[in-house]
Amino acid sequence: MEHGVQMPSVESEMIIRVPRDALHSFAVNAFCYYGVPDDDARIAADVLLESDLRGIESHGVPRLEQFYLARLRDGRINPTPQIKVLHESPSTALVDADGGLGMVTGFRSMKIAIEKAKVSGTGFVSVTNARHFGIAGYYSSMALEEDMIGIAMCNTSAIMVPTFGRDAKVGTNAFSVAAPSADGRHFILDMATSTVSAGKFEVAARKGQPVPIGWAGDADGVPTTDPSAARDARHYSPLGGAPEMSSHKGYGLGVVVDILCGILSGVGPSAALVSGSGVGHFFGAIRVDGFRDPAEFRAMMTEMMNDLRSTRPADGYERVYVAGDREHQAKEERLRLGIPLYPDVVESIRRVSLELGIESPV
Amino acid sequence: MEHGVQMPSVESEMIIRVPRDALHSFAVNAFCYYGVPDDDARIAADVLLESDLRGIESHGVPRLEQFYLARLRDGRINPTPQIKVLHESPSTALVDADGGLGMVTGFRSMKIAIEKAKVSGTGFVSVTNARHFGIAGYYSSMALEEDMIGIAMCNTSAIMVPTFGRDAKVGTNAFSVAAPSADGRHFILDMATSTVSAGKFEVAARKGQPVPIGWAGDADGVPTTDPSAARDARHYSPLGGAPEMSSHKGYGLGVVVDILCGILSGVGPSAALVSGSGVGHFFGAIRVDGFRDPAEFRAMMTEMMNDLRSTRPADGYERVYVAGDREHQAKEERLRLGIPLYPDVVESIRRVSLELGIESPV
């Protein structure tokens, strides 16, 4: 979910590219094996594959075996949730996700927000008893084809240290905002409220490279450049990185996500989340025509985004991006050439295929 | 609006403290002198003084003469705006602020959001043809006594440089979220989406101290430690400060504010704002009881906030704060002891008093 700095290209270690649809079928079959109904399995696979297409590998198929399937197997994820609206108003709802796959209950909860927006102008849904839903940007993007602005958030267990603090108390609590443009290259901000996400420490540790001060603290909360110490301590820094760089803002944003996902839903904020009780989600949909003509809105969006893209680059950089540009680029390329897979992901797919007796796409 | 790092105390240069009510009367009289109706003048003075009480001097009475009164005098602010709802749905409205004082039209627009939330569960208002409204946190806080979560945003002219860029294209676009607690020490996040705001460069320049790399660029967009160069170039860095510290997130957040304030309202994003056409505002109100019992929500808020406050501090720090704590502390102290004023602010007050023939509080 971190895509501001170009990561070392996946190409360098890639052995194969696999077509999106082949991986999608594989994921559907794997979910179905564990009792997920066919329609739900397709939704969950859609979310996973969209993540891979957008180049956010940390949330896609590479996570299928160890995260989603493992939890379906041990009962921490409910394959057949009874999603219930517990309370509602014309533009709001509290939803119980019944421990279902986060991608399925996330999709259905965002649909509720969109339906409410159709009637009332806006719709907001807070979800309790939820499970991790993959990329927040999938759900915010669902609003785009409806001429709506979409919002999606998720809280996580506490792995981020408040400004001036020593211990983790807030999650890396993700949030996303999407808004439609005229040319299909929509604005999609999809970010954790920490400076960087866990995956970057893995990459640095594997390469034996130090990480910048401001990414994380060690076990005592002291800023560290040692990626292994940072990864093991799980003391990530809020966006900003350090007090003098206004990390209180990243910390405050993380708490906002906790309020909307954890407290509004009742499941609890990051520090109160206990294994098995799940997490909270928050979804929002805002009809553009509740304010102005959507075509005019889209045209002005594209004008702004093109102006931002045309910003003269600073020395050492090639161009300026708008949130969503890189994901859009990756998606075009990967739909054409297939999704590149690391060797360990290929192995994981083959293992799942053998164990479950389903066809392997690799 | 930047309060994560303790600024050099105002005490060091303070000559006097003035009671809040005396400054309020002075501000009311000054606004009335320029044709602002009495009720509106009281609202505008309330917002200004709330800023001073919260310790955000950059947005309070120190700004009265050079900013608000100057613009009332030269016609850039309309003292008697006809605020109009141009378009609406049950939970949304587009408002034309008619160039009125931002504090007055902000207050009335947030009231519209709250009234819509009472009926529909949530209310969102985007405002065109607006003027600077002081602290965003005033408007988000208006939701608190209604058992609502409040949101307020404002875009500004382009003074922030997109990640990888050389030129300013986005404003320091502020936004605020407020949520009610059980004990009156509410959560109030009130932040610019830049790393720091303009005031910090002034302070550093006055003291001849370098600023950290990551606060701003020089005229060529190159990161600088020279506070004067930074102040003059107005090339502020997005929250994050540098690409490797995820400044694309602060940049993305700034654009979100532009979308909701500038594009949804039609006034335009930061880079398109021209002097005299004003800025855009965005207000939101979300009823807590659209999701769950407000008393339970408030209790869980206080529990979370106390847990965050109890985080063990890192070496060199005394304690951990939650967004709003410092402002709450400052307000209690300043209501008791009066508002501390710098010598140049006292001079400004005396000058205005003489010019307009209104009583001076100092």
Interface residues (C-beta under 8 A of the other chain):
Chain A: E2 H3 G4 V5 H87 E88 S89 P90 S91 T92 A93 L94 V119 S120 G121 T122 F124 S126 I149 V161 P162 T163 F164 G165 R166 D167 K169 V170 V177 A179 F187 L189 M191 T195 V196 P212 G214 W215 G217 G221 V222 L239 G240 G241 P243 E244 M245 S246 S247 H248 K249 G250 Y251 G252 L253 V255 V256 D258 I259 L260 G262 I263 L264 S265 G266 G268 P269 A271 A272 I286 R287 V288 D289 G290 F291 R292 E296 F297 M300 M301 E303 M304 D307 L308 T311 R312 P313 A314 D315 Y317 E318 R319 V320 Y321 V322 A323
Chain B: E2 H3 G4 V5 H87 E88 S89 P90 S91 T92 A93 L94 V119 S120 G121 T122 F124 S126 I149 V161 P162 T163 F164 G165 R166 D167 K169 V170 V177 A179 F187 L189 M191 T195 V196 P212 G214 W215 G217 G221 V222 L239 G240 G241 P243 E244 M245 S246 S247 H248 K249 G250 Y251 G252 L253 V255 V256 D258 I259 L260 G262 I263 L264 S265 G266 G268 P269 A271 A272 I286 R287 V288 D289 G290 F291 R292 E296 F297 M300 M301 E303 M304 D307 L308 T311 R312 P313 A314 D315 Y317 E318 R319 V320 Y321 V322 A323
